[in-house]
Amino acid sequence: MTPDGVAGTAALLAAGGYVADTALATTVHLALRMGRPLFLEGEPGTGKTEIAKVLAAQLPRRLVRLQCHDGMDLNAAAYEWDHARQLMAIRVAEATGSVADVETSIYDRKYLQARPLLQALEGEPAVLLIDELDRADEPFEAFLLEVLADFQLSIPELGTVRAATPPVVVITSNRTREVHDAIRRRCLYHWVDYPDAQREREILRLRAPGVSEALSGQVVGFVQRLRQGDYFKLPGVAESIDWANALAALDATELTSGAVDATLGVLLKYQDDIAKLRGEEAAKLLGDGG
């Protein structure tokens, strides 16, 4: 069922621990209402993948995830014939003299191994997450067009498999390369940006409930100022949540220079960034927040 209006969609996401702004809630609502795939781009750690997980949990539907990678092909993404079982069936037919029968049944559905794209079309209603599409080779995108446009998959040896209930499709990209226009045209698009301070505090309230309001506010203020700097990889919301929980696990009650320096490996993931921030730069950001 589609939530009742944009406010209903925002409430649905919030019930799953996801705080969406009005623009994102509107795009998600329209994707659900219109039955269109949702294409989310943004920096890593801004919560794109989490949207699919929350939708699957709250609608509720099965979550089927296709994690894209370099060199991925149709066999890994959609389906693959079980050649070992087919060969065994042929040998049994030869031994029993029923070769003519096996020739007509060798491409039966029972010999087909479903991968994520096919899994999402069959069975109970699903949320199909096509994660980090930009990591796949560009030619792979052509395999997706039929699924995104018609929620079906053509298998030459078997026929066309159509979804009885079209899956909710969420595609994510970190924009390491441009995704082709043919994919974009079939989707509703939204750029998932870093949250502002107010929304990030709300996120920490939901996702890091053991952290005090005072410490949470300091964490958000520090991270918001940090994102204005020139670093190789800025921390996303996931890192903010991890950092707040890590500080709470160390029984920190306030953000100090010592606490920042000791826990930078939770917030930043590259040594050059850590070295740049540690010490005077971290103290400066703390001072700016004072």
N, C-alpha and C positions, 0 to 999 in steps of 0.2 A: 504494500500500500504506500502511496505517495503521501508524505506529511502534508498537513493542512497549511499551505502558504509558506512564505519565507521564514516567518517566525517559528512555524512548526518544524521546519528543517533545521533551523539554528538550535531549537530545543532538543531535537533528536541527536544532533552532533554533540551538544553539551552533555546530554545524558550518557554519552560514551566517553566523556572526558576531553572533548575537542571544542575549543572556543573559537568560533568562526566569526569574522566580521561580516557586515551586511552584504558586501559584494560577493564574498565567497559563498555565503549561505544562499544567496540568490542564484548563483551559477549552479550549485549543487541541486537546488530545488528544481530549476528548469531542466537539468539533465534527467532527473527522476521523472518529472512530469511529462517531458517530451519524448522520453525513451531514447535519448541521445548519449553517446559516449562522452565522457568527461576527460579533457586533456589538461593536465596540470603541469606547469613548468615553474621552476624556481631553484634557488640555491639548495644544496644538500642540507638536510636538517630543519627545513621549514615546515614539515608536517604533511607533505604530499601523500606519502604512502599510508600514513595514519588515517587519512580520510576514508580510504577503501576499507581498512580494518574496522573502523567505527561503523561505517554503513553496513558491513556484513553482520556485525554484532547486534546492531540496533534494529535492522529491518524486520526480522533477522533472515540472513541467507548464508549459504555456504560461501566461504572465501576460496577462490581458485586463483593462485598466484603464478604468473609467468615472469620469472626473473630473467631479464634480457642480458645477453653477454655477447662478446665478440665471437663471430663464427656460428652463431645459432642458426639452425635451419628448420625446415618443416617437420622433420622427424622429432626434433626436440620440443617444438612448440605446439604441434597440432596432433599428429598421429604417426604411428609406425607399425608396419605389418610385422607380426611375430614369425619371422622366417623359419626359426627352428621348429615351431609347431607345424607350420605349413609343410616343411620338408618331411617331418615325421608322418603327417597324414598321407603324403604322397607315397612314402615307403610302405605304409600299412596297406594302401590301396593297391600297390603293385603286388604285394604278397597275397592279397585276397582276390585279385583279379577284378577290382572295381575302379580301375583308373578313370573310366568315362564319368563315373559319378563324382569323383574328387575334383575333376577338372572344372566342374560347374560350381563347386562349393568351396574351393580353396581360398576364395576371397570373401568368405562369410564374416559377419561382424565379430564372431568369437575369436577370430585370428587378429583382430585389430587392437592395438594397444593405444589407449587414449592418453594424449598429453594435454596440458592445460587448456588450450583453445577448444578442443573437442569436449573435454570434461565440463567446461562451462556451458556448453550447448545442450548437454544431455543431463538427465536426472533432475533433481530438485533445483529450484531457482537459485541462481548464484550471483555473487559479485566477482567479476573478472578483473583482477589487478594485473595490468601489463606494466611492470615496474622497470624504470630506467630504460625506456625505449632507445634513448640516444646511445646506449652502450652496444646495441646490436648494429650489424652492418646495414647500410642503407637499403640494399636490395631486399632485405628481409621484410621491410615495411609492406611490400606488395602482397605478401601472404595475409596481411591483416585486413586488407580492404574489403573483402567479401564478408568477413565476420563483422566489421564495424558498420557496414552499410545495411546488411540484410540479416545479420545474426544467423548465418548459415555457413556451412563448410562443404565444399564440393570435393568428394573423394572419387577419383576416376574409376576405380575398380568396384566401388560400392554404390555410388550415387551421392545425393545431397542430404546432409544432416541439418535439419532446421530446429532451432530451439522452440520448444513448446511455450516457454516463458523466456523472453529475451533477458540475458544477463544485464545487470548494471555494470557498465564497463568504465574503469578508471585507468587512464594511461598517465604515467609520470615521466618526466624528463628533467635532468639536471643541466641540460643545454650544453653538453660537451660538444655537440654538433647540432646542426639544424635538422629538425624533423620535416619530412616532405609535406608540401602543401596538400597532397591528396589525403594524407592522414588528418591534417588540421581541418579540412573542409567537412569532414564527417563528424567532427566533435564540437562540443562547446568548450571554449578555452578560458583558462584563468591562470594568471601569474600569481603564485603563492609567495608573498613577500615576508620579510621578517616582521613580526608583530610590533605594534607600538608598545610603550611602557605599560599602559593600562591593561591591554589585552594580555601581555606577557605575565603580568601579576595575576590575572585571572587564571591563566594556564597553570602557573605554579601552585595556585590555591587548589586546583583540581588534581594535578599530577604529582605534587609534592606536599601532601597534606600535613606531613610531620614537621615541616619547616615553619618557623614562626613568621608572623607577618612582617616583623621588623627586619629579620635576616632576608626574607624573600624580597622585600623592597630594595634592600641594599644590593642583592645579587642582580636584580633586574636593572637597577640604575647603572651598575658597573658594566654589565653586558651591553646595555644600550649605548653607553659612551664608547666602549671598546669597538663596537661595530662602525663607529665613525672613523676609525683609524685605518692605516694601510697595512693589512696583514694578508698573508697568502690564503688562509682559510678562516673566515670569520665564524664564530660559534653560532650554531642554529638553536632553535628552541629545545631540541633534544639535549644539547650540551648544557643549556641553562638548567633544565630539570635535573640532569645528572649532577651538575655542580652544586645546586642547592641541596640535593639529597646527600652528597658527599660531605659537605660542610656540616649538615645536621648530624651525620654519622660520627663526625669528629667532635660533637658536642659544642660546636661553635655557636655563639650567641650573637656575634656581630662580625662584620667583614673587616679584617685587619690586613696589613701588609704581609705579615707572617703567614696568615691563613691563605691569602691569595698565592704567594710564592710556593707554598707547600702543595697546592692542589691544582696548579696550572695544567697538569697533564690530563685532568678531567675536562677542562674547558677548551683547551687548544690541542691540536693533534699533530703539529709540526714543530720540530725543535727550533727552527729559526724564529717562528712566532713566539714560542715560549721564552727564548733568550731575549727577544726584543721587549717583551712585556715585563719580564721579571725585574724586581728592584724598583728603580726610580720611576719608570713608566707606570707601573702598577700603583705606586704611591701617589703619583700625580692624578691618575684616574680616581683613586679613592678621595683625594683632596678635592677634586672637582665636584664630587658628590656631597662633600660636606657643606 
